[in-house]
Amino acid sequence: MDSVQVETASPLILELPQISQPQAILTPTPKSSTRFNKNAIRTSLKASTTDAVFAAIFSLATGGILLSNFLVELEASPVVFGMMSSIPMLVNLVQPLGAYLSERSTSRFYYSLQTFGIARLLWLILLLGVVGFSWGWVNSQQLVILTLLIVFVTHLLGGLGSASWLSWLAMIVPRQLRGRYFGVRNSAASLTNLVCVPVAGLLISHWYGGTLQGYGVVLLVSIVFGILSLGCQYFKIDINPQVQNNIVQYPREQVENSNTAKSVTTTETTAETATSSLWKNSNFLVFLFYSALWMLAVNLSAPFFNLYMLDTLHLDVSWVTLYASLQAGANMLMMMLWGKLADKIGNRLILIFIGVLVAVTPFLWLGIDTNNLDLWLWLPILHILTGGSWAAIDLCNNNMQLEIAPIKNQSLYFAIASAVAGFSGALGTTIGSCIAQFAQHGGLLGLFALSGMLRLVALMPLVFVQEES
């Protein structure tokens, strides 16, 4: 892929990779959006959706239940599982640094390749560790430590690249299609998880060489698909961050298509001051305050619902797995519906009304027992409700970030939001762990009630966030 160059001339033209796809034209408009060639947009969106599906397969063995089961087989301590939960949130603190570095690059594609590409290849070291364990070269304790190191470094690299990747996608996806597109994209990833996780689990449990070797096979397949997902990004319109940040005032005239253009040029205009400082953007700061409170309130209880079912209610793991599947299915089915609705009425209204439903959900756990009515009716309904409502929260929170972040230094806005959310989420998990561990009998139920009340409080700042109409 040829890198994008900046020149001082009049129109702004963005060159595509030298492949059989149309030339892309970037036309800034007064509403801070960008206009590309329609065929180039279609190709980019299809590539991004395929990227999401392959990335979902990559995540099979590099996170979630399969990685947790791998650590259980190695007899890892509860402290290890606590670290596994906190690392993905804490590494978000490096996202501002990642945004700073990405804005000094000349290609979103190459920056993504450097960060995510290295991160995914590092999982090959864990694969070698599994082989070494099978041959007796390393013991279980050493393999647990190696796993933690790989998780930490790969999530750290991912944190350096996340803001740039989100800014890249924000420039490509048309604003009026964001809800529907991300609904379809997320549903495709959820469907992939729904199908592939049970298949991978069966492969691991029935592998002739044992579960650890089976995990190694699934890990190898996951890494291959992780690399393929990065290859899909080659077919997306590349963006030069330096050009993106120079878009501060927009010409009214139409930019004509040029199939021979090989550079990006900007119009000489007077700089606007509306987005001169991130910390002067009051709308973004209010959203930041909401995000911090919401993540704190949610993570007070979120990690402990499964613990409540397994430890307090003493449910068999097969029941918990069944409920998790129902929740994932509801999330997948509702994602597209919420996406279409968000395009019609906006994201803020959905976040407020569905947020109230999510806030009262912890209170619904207070009467749960192990009788047949709860096992066969109430718990399934509760998990289906959780999956469907969280589909709206995840989708609309993401879209709100895209709406309120200006084009200039956009990745920095995303990075700050992720860093604050990650820190407050980790803080919520830590506080929740202390309450659950040191409280007397019924401590988890008290924690659920506290989380529900704080979720309602966290929704209040959202009323004052202004969404672009």
PAKOLLO-651983 format. One record per residue (C-alpha): residue number from 1; residue in three letters; x, y, z. Coordinates in steps of 0.02 Angstrom, whole numbers. Last residue first. Layout:
% residues N
DONU | NUM | Ala | X | Y | Z
...
This chain:
% residues 469
DONU | 469 | Ser | -1424 | 814 | 731
DONU | 468 | Glu | -1259 | 810 | 822
DONU | 467 | Glu | -1284 | 744 | 998
DONU | 466 | Gln | -1276 | 863 | 1146
DONU | 465 | Val | -1234 | 784 | 1313
DONU | 464 | Phe | -1336 | 863 | 1454
DONU | 463 | Val | -1453 | 716 | 1485
DONU | 462 | Leu | -1301 | 600 | 1487
DONU | 461 | Pro | -1245 | 681 | 1650
DONU | 460 | Met | -1392 | 597 | 1740
DONU | 459 | Leu | -1360 | 419 | 1682
DONU | 458 | Ala | -1224 | 389 | 1813
DONU | 457 | Val | -1349 | 414 | 1955
DONU | 456 | Leu | -1457 | 271 | 1890
DONU | 455 | Arg | -1302 | 161 | 1874
DONU | 454 | Leu | -1252 | 207 | 2053
DONU | 453 | Met | -1418 | 140 | 2119
DONU | 452 | Gly | -1401 | -24 | 2024
DONU | 451 | Ser | -1221 | -50 | 2080
DONU | 450 | Leu | -1269 | -26 | 2262
DONU | 449 | Ala | -1410 | -154 | 2244
DONU | 448 | Phe | -1294 | -281 | 2162
DONU | 447 | Leu | -1163 | -254 | 2297
DONU | 446 | Gly | -1292 | -284 | 2433
DONU | 445 | Leu | -1338 | -446 | 2346
DONU | 444 | Leu | -1154 | -493 | 2338
DONU | 443 | Gly | -1130 | -459 | 2523
DONU | 442 | Gly | -1274 | -572 | 2573
DONU | 441 | His | -1172 | -659 | 2708
DONU | 440 | Gln | -1040 | -539 | 2776
DONU | 439 | Ala | -939 | -417 | 2672
DONU | 438 | Phe | -752 | -440 | 2654
DONU | 437 | Gln | -740 | -528 | 2487
DONU | 436 | Ala | -888 | -454 | 2394
DONU | 435 | Ile | -852 | -277 | 2453
DONU | 434 | Cys | -667 | -291 | 2412
DONU | 433 | Ser | -702 | -366 | 2241
DONU | 432 | Gly | -829 | -230 | 2202
DONU | 431 | Ile | -702 | -95 | 2244
DONU | 430 | Thr | -573 | -176 | 2129
DONU | 429 | Thr | -698 | -203 | 1988
DONU | 428 | Gly | -756 | -22 | 2001
DONU | 427 | Leu | -577 | 41 | 1997
DONU | 426 | Ala | -542 | -64 | 1842
DONU | 425 | Gly | -695 | 12 | 1759
DONU | 424 | Ser | -644 | 188 | 1813
DONU | 423 | Phe | -471 | 164 | 1738
DONU | 422 | Gly | -534 | 87 | 1577
DONU | 421 | Ala | -670 | 218 | 1552
DONU | 420 | Val | -545 | 360 | 1580
DONU | 419 | Ala | -419 | 283 | 1460
DONU | 418 | Ser | -552 | 242 | 1331
DONU | 417 | Ala | -620 | 421 | 1330
DONU | 416 | Ile | -445 | 495 | 1323
DONU | 415 | Ala | -400 | 383 | 1177
DONU | 414 | Phe | -558 | 421 | 1080
DONU | 413 | Tyr | -528 | 608 | 1098
DONU | 412 | Leu | -345 | 586 | 1047
DONU | 411 | Ser | -400 | 486 | 893
DONU | 410 | Gln | -501 | 634 | 834
DONU | 409 | Asn | -356 | 756 | 834
DONU | 408 | Lys | -456 | 862 | 709
DONU | 407 | Ile | -611 | 769 | 652
DONU | 406 | Pro | -714 | 822 | 802
DONU | 405 | Ala | -771 | 694 | 931
DONU | 404 | Ile | -954 | 711 | 980
DONU | 403 | Glu | -1033 | 594 | 852
DONU | 402 | Leu | -903 | 456 | 849
DONU | 401 | Gln | -906 | 445 | 1038
DONU | 400 | Met | -1096 | 437 | 1033
DONU | 399 | Asn | -1086 | 294 | 908
DONU | 398 | Asn | -983 | 188 | 1028
DONU | 397 | Asn | -1101 | 222 | 1172
DONU | 396 | Cys | -1247 | 182 | 1056
DONU | 395 | Leu | -1183 | 10 | 1007
DONU | 394 | Asp | -1129 | -47 | 1179
DONU | 393 | Ile | -1285 | 16 | 1266
DONU | 392 | Ala | -1407 | -51 | 1135
DONU | 391 | Ala | -1331 | -226 | 1134
DONU | 390 | Trp | -1328 | -215 | 1323
DONU | 389 | Ser | -1517 | -210 | 1325
DONU | 388 | Gly | -1538 | -367 | 1219
DONU | 387 | Gly | -1410 | -470 | 1313
DONU | 386 | Thr | -1472 | -418 | 1485
DONU | 385 | Leu | -1654 | -453 | 1443
DONU | 384 | Ile | -1607 | -625 | 1375
DONU | 383 | His | -1509 | -657 | 1534
DONU | 382 | Leu | -1655 | -607 | 1646
DONU | 381 | Ile | -1779 | -707 | 1544
DONU | 380 | Pro | -1669 | -863 | 1559
DONU | 379 | Leu | -1648 | -833 | 1748
DONU | 378 | Trp | -1836 | -809 | 1778
DONU | 377 | Leu | -1903 | -954 | 1676
DONU | 376 | Trp | -1817 | -1124 | 1692
DONU | 375 | Leu | -1703 | -1097 | 1842
DONU | 374 | Asp | -1811 | -969 | 1932
DONU | 373 | Leu | -1971 | -1071 | 1915
DONU | 372 | Asn | -1881 | -1233 | 1957
DONU | 371 | Asn | -1818 | -1169 | 2125
DONU | 370 | Thr | -1636 | -1117 | 2142
DONU | 369 | Asp | -1665 | -939 | 2203
DONU | 368 | Ile | -1664 | -763 | 2128
DONU | 367 | Gly | -1753 | -628 | 2228
DONU | 366 | Leu | -1612 | -501 | 2230
DONU | 365 | Trp | -1562 | -529 | 2049
DONU | 364 | Leu | -1695 | -411 | 1983
DONU | 363 | Phe | -1611 | -268 | 2077
DONU | 362 | Pro | -1457 | -290 | 1966
DONU | 361 | Thr | -1568 | -258 | 1812
DONU | 360 | Val | -1629 | -87 | 1873
DONU | 359 | Ala | -1483 | 6 | 1794
DONU | 358 | Val | -1493 | -90 | 1630
DONU | 357 | Leu | -1675 | -37 | 1612
DONU | 356 | Val | -1630 | 144 | 1653
DONU | 355 | Gly | -1491 | 135 | 1524
DONU | 354 | Ile | -1618 | 77 | 1396
DONU | 353 | Phe | -1708 | 243 | 1417
DONU | 352 | Ile | -1554 | 354 | 1428
DONU | 351 | Leu | -1443 | 265 | 1302
DONU | 350 | Ile | -1585 | 254 | 1177
DONU | 349 | Leu | -1621 | 440 | 1192
DONU | 348 | Arg | -1436 | 481 | 1170
DONU | 347 | Asn | -1408 | 374 | 1015
DONU | 346 | Gly | -1520 | 462 | 891
DONU | 345 | Ile | -1702 | 441 | 839
DONU | 344 | Lys | -1688 | 368 | 663
DONU | 343 | Asp | -1507 | 308 | 648
DONU | 342 | Ala | -1517 | 240 | 826
DONU | 341 | Leu | -1673 | 139 | 779
DONU | 340 | Lys | -1582 | 53 | 636
DONU | 339 | Gly | -1435 | 8 | 748
DONU | 338 | Trp | -1547 | -48 | 891
DONU | 337 | Leu | -1633 | -171 | 775
DONU | 336 | Met | -1467 | -233 | 707
DONU | 335 | Met | -1399 | -268 | 881
DONU | 334 | Met | -1557 | -352 | 946
DONU | 333 | Leu | -1525 | -523 | 868
DONU | 332 | Met | -1341 | -533 | 918
DONU | 331 | Asn | -1368 | -476 | 1097
DONU | 330 | Ala | -1514 | -597 | 1117
DONU | 329 | Gly | -1404 | -740 | 1057
DONU | 328 | Ala | -1261 | -692 | 1173
DONU | 327 | Gln | -1379 | -687 | 1323
DONU | 326 | Leu | -1455 | -856 | 1280
DONU | 325 | Ser | -1281 | -929 | 1261
DONU | 324 | Ala | -1230 | -859 | 1431
DONU | 323 | Tyr | -1384 | -938 | 1510
DONU | 322 | Leu | -1337 | -1107 | 1438
DONU | 321 | Thr | -1157 | -1090 | 1500
DONU | 320 | Val | -1220 | -1048 | 1675
DONU | 319 | Trp | -1334 | -1201 | 1675
DONU | 318 | Ser | -1191 | -1314 | 1615
DONU | 317 | Val | -1081 | -1244 | 1754
DONU | 316 | Asp | -1195 | -1324 | 1884
DONU | 315 | Leu | -1280 | -1200 | 1998
DONU | 314 | His | -1217 | -1181 | 2176
DONU | 313 | Leu | -1330 | -1031 | 2212
DONU | 312 | Thr | -1192 | -940 | 2307
DONU | 311 | Asp | -1038 | -1005 | 2215
DONU | 310 | Leu | -1090 | -1038 | 2036
DONU | 309 | Met | -1236 | -919 | 2016
DONU | 308 | Tyr | -1160 | -779 | 2119
DONU | 307 | Leu | -991 | -800 | 2034
DONU | 306 | Asn | -1078 | -783 | 1866
DONU | 305 | Phe | -1156 | -620 | 1925
DONU | 304 | Phe | -992 | -559 | 2000
DONU | 303 | Pro | -895 | -479 | 1857
DONU | 302 | Ala | -1034 | -354 | 1818
DONU | 301 | Ser | -1063 | -294 | 1998
DONU | 300 | Leu | -952 | -144 | 2033
DONU | 299 | Asn | -907 | -145 | 1850
DONU | 298 | Val | -1070 | -61 | 1800
DONU | 297 | Ala | -1058 | 82 | 1925
DONU | 296 | Leu | -877 | 125 | 1885
DONU | 295 | Met | -906 | 110 | 1697
DONU | 294 | Trp | -1058 | 225 | 1709
DONU | 293 | Leu | -972 | 355 | 1817
DONU | 292 | Ala | -822 | 367 | 1700
DONU | 291 | Ser | -930 | 370 | 1542
DONU | 290 | Tyr | -1045 | 506 | 1611
DONU | 289 | Phe | -896 | 616 | 1657
DONU | 288 | Leu | -820 | 589 | 1484
DONU | 287 | Phe | -986 | 634 | 1403
DONU | 286 | Val | -986 | 796 | 1503
DONU | 285 | Leu | -806 | 828 | 1451
DONU | 284 | Phe | -849 | 799 | 1268
DONU | 283 | Asn | -989 | 927 | 1273
DONU | 282 | Ser | -878 | 1051 | 1366
DONU | 281 | Asn | -743 | 1050 | 1232
DONU | 280 | Lys | -618 | 1165 | 1316
DONU | 279 | Trp | -514 | 1018 | 1375
DONU | 278 | Leu | -492 | 953 | 1199
DONU | 277 | Ser | -424 | 1120 | 1141
DONU | 276 | Ser | -438 | 1205 | 972
DONU | 275 | Thr | -600 | 1117 | 926
DONU | 274 | Ala | -707 | 1271 | 892
DONU | 273 | Thr | -557 | 1379 | 844
DONU | 272 | Glu | -568 | 1369 | 657
DONU | 271 | Ala | -412 | 1390 | 553
DONU | 270 | Thr | -421 | 1505 | 403
DONU | 269 | Thr | -413 | 1412 | 239
DONU | 268 | Glu | -287 | 1346 | 116
DONU | 267 | Thr | -370 | 1193 | 41
DONU | 266 | Thr | -281 | 1027 | 68
DONU | 265 | Thr | -197 | 904 | -46
DONU | 264 | Val | -181 | 716 | -39
DONU | 263 | Ser | -75 | 629 | -168
DONU | 262 | Lys | -78 | 510 | -313
DONU | 261 | Ala | -213 | 581 | -426
DONU | 260 | Thr | -232 | 489 | -589
DONU | 259 | Asn | -410 | 430 | -569
DONU | 258 | Ser | -473 | 604 | -524
DONU | 257 | Asn | -651 | 632 | -463
DONU | 256 | Glu | -708 | 812 | -450
DONU | 255 | Val | -717 | 902 | -284
DONU | 254 | Gln | -879 | 999 | -259
DONU | 253 | Glu | -868 | 1179 | -199
DONU | 252 | Arg | -913 | 1232 | -22
DONU | 251 | Pro | -738 | 1219 | 50
DONU | 250 | Tyr | -718 | 1162 | 231
DONU | 249 | Gln | -623 | 1236 | 375
DONU | 248 | Val | -515 | 1140 | 499
DONU | 247 | Ile | -464 | 989 | 398
DONU | 246 | Asn | -279 | 991 | 439
DONU | 245 | Asn | -301 | 853 | 567
DONU | 244 | Gln | -364 | 732 | 435
DONU | 243 | Val | -215 | 774 | 324
DONU | 242 | Gln | -95 | 731 | 464
DONU | 241 | Pro | -192 | 572 | 503
DONU | 240 | Asn | -169 | 507 | 323
DONU | 239 | Ile | -316 | 392 | 293
DONU | 238 | Asp | -320 | 227 | 198
DONU | 237 | Ile | -480 | 169 | 116
DONU | 236 | Lys | -506 | -11 | 167
DONU | 235 | Phe | -443 | -157 | 62
DONU | 234 | Tyr | -281 | -175 | 161
DONU | 233 | Gln | -387 | -190 | 319
DONU | 232 | Cys | -436 | -365 | 265
DONU | 231 | Gly | -256 | -420 | 289
DONU | 230 | Leu | -271 | -375 | 473
DONU | 229 | Ser | -414 | -500 | 486
DONU | 228 | Leu | -307 | -631 | 398
DONU | 227 | Ile | -174 | -610 | 533
DONU | 226 | Gly | -301 | -642 | 669
DONU | 225 | Phe | -370 | -789 | 571
DONU | 224 | Val | -199 | -872 | 577
DONU | 223 | Ile | -180 | -829 | 761
DONU | 222 | Ser | -348 | -910 | 802
DONU | 221 | Val | -303 | -1070 | 709
DONU | 220 | Leu | -142 | -1083 | 809
DONU | 219 | Leu | -234 | -1049 | 972
DONU | 218 | Val | -363 | -1184 | 931
DONU | 217 | Val | -222 | -1310 | 908
DONU | 216 | Gly | -136 | -1254 | 1069
DONU | 215 | Tyr | -300 | -1270 | 1163
DONU | 214 | Gly | -312 | -1449 | 1105
DONU | 213 | Gln | -137 | -1480 | 1169
DONU | 212 | Leu | -193 | -1416 | 1339
DONU | 211 | Thr | -354 | -1518 | 1332
DONU | 210 | Gly | -268 | -1685 | 1301
DONU | 209 | Gly | -176 | -1767 | 1158
DONU | 208 | Tyr | -332 | -1846 | 1082
DONU | 207 | Trp | -424 | -1681 | 1075
DONU | 206 | His | -600 | -1709 | 1143
DONU | 205 | Ser | -610 | -1564 | 1267
DONU | 204 | Ile | -517 | -1443 | 1154
DONU | 203 | Leu | -617 | -1484 | 998
DONU | 202 | Leu | -781 | -1475 | 1093
DONU | 201 | Gly | -736 | -1304 | 1161
DONU | 200 | Ala | -684 | -1242 | 989
DONU | 199 | Val | -852 | -1296 | 918
DONU | 198 | Pro | -945 | -1217 | 1064
DONU | 197 | Val | -849 | -1052 | 1039
DONU | 196 | Cys | -866 | -1052 | 849
DONU | 195 | Val | -1053 | -1037 | 824
DONU | 194 | Leu | -1098 | -903 | 952
DONU | 193 | Asn | -934 | -814 | 926
DONU | 192 | Thr | -964 | -800 | 739
DONU | 191 | Leu | -1142 | -744 | 771
DONU | 190 | Ser | -1077 | -608 | 887
DONU | 189 | Ala | -952 | -547 | 756
DONU | 188 | Ala | -1087 | -539 | 623
DONU | 187 | Ser | -1202 | -450 | 745
DONU | 186 | Asn | -1068 | -322 | 782
DONU | 185 | Arg | -1047 | -282 | 598
DONU | 184 | Val | -1234 | -277 | 563
DONU | 183 | Gly | -1267 | -159 | 709
DONU | 182 | Phe | -1111 | -59 | 668
DONU | 181 | Tyr | -1180 | -31 | 494
DONU | 180 | Arg | -1358 | 9 | 547
DONU | 179 | Gly | -1306 | 135 | 679
DONU | 178 | Arg | -1170 | 214 | 575
DONU | 177 | Leu | -1269 | 233 | 415
DONU | 176 | Gln | -1313 | 419 | 424
DONU | 175 | Arg | -1136 | 461 | 480
DONU | 174 | Pro | -1054 | 376 | 332
DONU | 173 | Val | -923 | 248 | 390
DONU | 172 | Ile | -749 | 291 | 326
DONU | 171 | Met | -693 | 432 | 441
DONU | 170 | Ala | -758 | 345 | 598
DONU | 169 | Leu | -668 | 186 | 546
DONU | 168 | Trp | -501 | 273 | 544
DONU | 167 | Ser | -536 | 361 | 709
DONU | 166 | Leu | -578 | 192 | 786
DONU | 165 | Trp | -415 | 117 | 722
DONU | 164 | Ser | -312 | 264 | 784
DONU | 163 | Ala | -390 | 252 | 957
DONU | 162 | Ser | -361 | 64 | 967
DONU | 161 | Gly | -178 | 59 | 914
DONU | 160 | Leu | -80 | 98 | 1072
DONU | 159 | Gly | -208 | 3 | 1176
DONU | 158 | Gly | -184 | -149 | 1065
DONU | 157 | Leu | 2 | -140 | 1098
DONU | 156 | Leu | -34 | -142 | 1285
DONU | 155 | His | -161 | -281 | 1262
DONU | 154 | Thr | -26 | -384 | 1176
DONU | 153 | Val | 103 | -346 | 1311
DONU | 152 | Phe | -12 | -387 | 1458
DONU | 151 | Val | -90 | -544 | 1385
DONU | 150 | Ile | 81 | -610 | 1333
DONU | 149 | Leu | 153 | -575 | 1506
DONU | 148 | Leu | 5 | -659 | 1591
DONU | 147 | Thr | 22 | -812 | 1480
DONU | 146 | Leu | 209 | -824 | 1514
DONU | 145 | Ile | 175 | -818 | 1701
DONU | 144 | Val | 47 | -959 | 1684
DONU | 143 | Leu | 170 | -1059 | 1577
DONU | 142 | Gln | 305 | -1040 | 1709
DONU | 141 | Gln | 186 | -1103 | 1843
DONU | 140 | Ser | 133 | -1251 | 1737
DONU | 139 | Asn | 309 | -1313 | 1706
DONU | 138 | Val | 420 | -1285 | 1555
DONU | 137 | Trp | 524 | -1407 | 1449
DONU | 136 | Gly | 413 | -1557 | 1483
DONU | 135 | Trp | 370 | -1595 | 1302
DONU | 134 | Ser | 187 | -1542 | 1323
DONU | 133 | Phe | 244 | -1388 | 1418
DONU | 132 | Gly | 363 | -1340 | 1278
DONU | 131 | Val | 223 | -1356 | 1150
DONU | 130 | Val | 111 | -1246 | 1258
DONU | 129 | Gly | 254 | -1120 | 1275
DONU | 128 | Leu | 280 | -1120 | 1087
DONU | 127 | Leu | 96 | -1074 | 1069
DONU | 126 | Leu | 123 | -938 | 1200
DONU | 125 | Ile | 264 | -868 | 1092
DONU | 124 | Leu | 150 | -875 | 940
DONU | 123 | Trp | 35 | -756 | 1035
DONU | 122 | Leu | 165 | -622 | 998
DONU | 121 | Leu | 109 | -624 | 816
DONU | 120 | Arg | -56 | -546 | 867
DONU | 119 | Ala | 22 | -400 | 957
DONU | 118 | Ile | 149 | -369 | 819
DONU | 117 | Gly | 10 | -354 | 690
DONU | 116 | Phe | -101 | -252 | 805
DONU | 115 | Thr | 28 | -115 | 830
DONU | 114 | Gln | 130 | -110 | 669
DONU | 113 | Leu | -13 | -158 | 554
DONU | 112 | Ser | -128 | -28 | 632
DONU | 111 | Tyr | 5 | 105 | 602
DONU | 110 | Tyr | 24 | 45 | 423
DONU | 109 | Phe | -162 | 57 | 390
DONU | 108 | Arg | -189 | 225 | 475
DONU | 107 | Ser | -54 | 299 | 363
DONU | 106 | Thr | 56 | 454 | 378
DONU | 105 | Ser | 107 | 437 | 560
DONU | 104 | Arg | 120 | 582 | 681
DONU | 103 | Glu | -63 | 569 | 733
DONU | 102 | Ser | -32 | 385 | 773
DONU | 101 | Leu | 102 | 426 | 903
DONU | 100 | Tyr | -7 | 548 | 1000
DONU | 99 | Ala | -157 | 431 | 989
DONU | 98 | Gly | -53 | 288 | 1057
DONU | 97 | Leu | 7 | 397 | 1200
DONU | 96 | Pro | -174 | 443 | 1238
DONU | 95 | Gln | -216 | 255 | 1230
DONU | 94 | Val | -88 | 208 | 1362
DONU | 93 | Leu | -216 | 216 | 1503
DONU | 92 | Asn | -319 | 86 | 1409
DONU | 91 | Val | -193 | -39 | 1479
DONU | 90 | Leu | -293 | -39 | 1642
DONU | 89 | Met | -452 | -108 | 1565
DONU | 88 | Pro | -377 | -257 | 1472
DONU | 87 | Ile | -262 | -295 | 1623
DONU | 86 | Ser | -400 | -297 | 1756
DONU | 85 | Ser | -488 | -459 | 1711
DONU | 84 | Met | -329 | -562 | 1683
DONU | 83 | Met | -258 | -491 | 1844
DONU | 82 | Gly | -408 | -553 | 1942
DONU | 81 | Phe | -392 | -724 | 1859
DONU | 80 | Val | -210 | -732 | 1912
DONU | 79 | Val | -256 | -686 | 2091
DONU | 78 | Pro | -381 | -830 | 2092
DONU | 77 | Ser | -232 | -949 | 2073
DONU | 76 | Ala | -188 | -1042 | 1913
DONU | 75 | Glu | -210 | -1231 | 1913
DONU | 74 | Leu | -139 | -1252 | 1736
DONU | 73 | Glu | -305 | -1328 | 1681
DONU | 72 | Val | -391 | -1176 | 1757
DONU | 71 | Leu | -277 | -1064 | 1655
DONU | 70 | Phe | -330 | -1150 | 1494
DONU | 69 | Asn | -513 | -1138 | 1549
DONU | 68 | Ser | -492 | -950 | 1567
DONU | 67 | Leu | -415 | -940 | 1394
DONU | 66 | Leu | -562 | -1037 | 1324
DONU | 65 | Ile | -690 | -934 | 1421
DONU | 64 | Gly | -640 | -763 | 1359
DONU | 63 | Gly | -476 | -711 | 1283
DONU | 62 | Thr | -339 | -760 | 1160
DONU | 61 | Ala | -413 | -928 | 1111
DONU | 60 | Leu | -577 | -869 | 1035
DONU | 59 | Ser | -518 | -690 | 1005
DONU | 58 | Phe | -444 | -734 | 836
DONU | 57 | Ile | -612 | -804 | 780
DONU | 56 | Ala | -692 | -637 | 825
DONU | 55 | Ala | -553 | -548 | 730
DONU | 54 | Phe | -598 | -649 | 575
DONU | 53 | Val | -780 | -593 | 588
DONU | 52 | Ala | -733 | -412 | 624
DONU | 51 | Asp | -611 | -405 | 477
DONU | 50 | Thr | -748 | -473 | 364
DONU | 49 | Thr | -856 | -327 | 422
DONU | 48 | Ser | -714 | -204 | 391
DONU | 47 | Ala | -683 | -272 | 217
DONU | 46 | Lys | -867 | -255 | 174
DONU | 45 | Leu | -866 | -77 | 240
DONU | 44 | Ser | -710 | -32 | 141
DONU | 43 | Thr | -775 | -104 | -22
DONU | 42 | Arg | -940 | -14 | -2
DONU | 41 | Ile | -851 | 150 | 39
DONU | 40 | Ala | -739 | 133 | -114
DONU | 39 | Asn | -891 | 102 | -223
DONU | 38 | Lys | -974 | 257 | -153
DONU | 37 | Asn | -824 | 372 | -187
DONU | 36 | Phe | -791 | 460 | -24
DONU | 35 | Arg | -873 | 605 | 65
DONU | 34 | Thr | -814 | 662 | 236
DONU | 33 | Ser | -908 | 736 | 381
DONU | 32 | Ser | -871 | 893 | 480
DONU | 31 | Lys | -1041 | 968 | 443
DONU | 30 | Pro | -971 | 1102 | 325
DONU | 29 | Thr | -907 | 966 | 207
DONU | 28 | Pro | -736 | 892 | 175
DONU | 27 | Thr | -724 | 795 | 12
DONU | 26 | Leu | -614 | 640 | 10
DONU | 25 | Ile | -614 | 554 | -159
DONU | 24 | Ala | -574 | 370 | -169
DONU | 23 | Gln | -514 | 290 | -331
DONU | 22 | Pro | -607 | 130 | -369
DONU | 21 | Gln | -548 | -46 | -327
DONU | 20 | Ser | -434 | -165 | -417
DONU | 19 | Ile | -281 | -140 | -310
DONU | 18 | Gln | -148 | -5 | -298
DONU | 17 | Pro | -201 | 58 | -127
DONU | 16 | Leu | -318 | 208 | -129
DONU | 15 | Glu | -267 | 390 | -147
DONU | 14 | Leu | -359 | 527 | -54
DONU | 13 | Ile | -394 | 693 | -137
DONU | 12 | Leu | -418 | 859 | -47
DONU | 11 | Pro | -438 | 1000 | -171
DONU | 10 | Ser | -328 | 1156 | -174
DONU | 9 | Ala | -141 | 1135 | -165
DONU | 8 | Thr | -14 | 1119 | -25
DONU | 7 | Glu | 40 | 938 | -30
DONU | 6 | Val | 19 | 793 | 90
DONU | 5 | Gln | 64 | 614 | 45
DONU | 4 | Val | -29 | 451 | 75
DONU | 3 | Ser | 75 | 294 | 89
DONU | 2 | Asp | 68 | 169 | -52
DONU | 1 | Met | 0 | 0 | 0
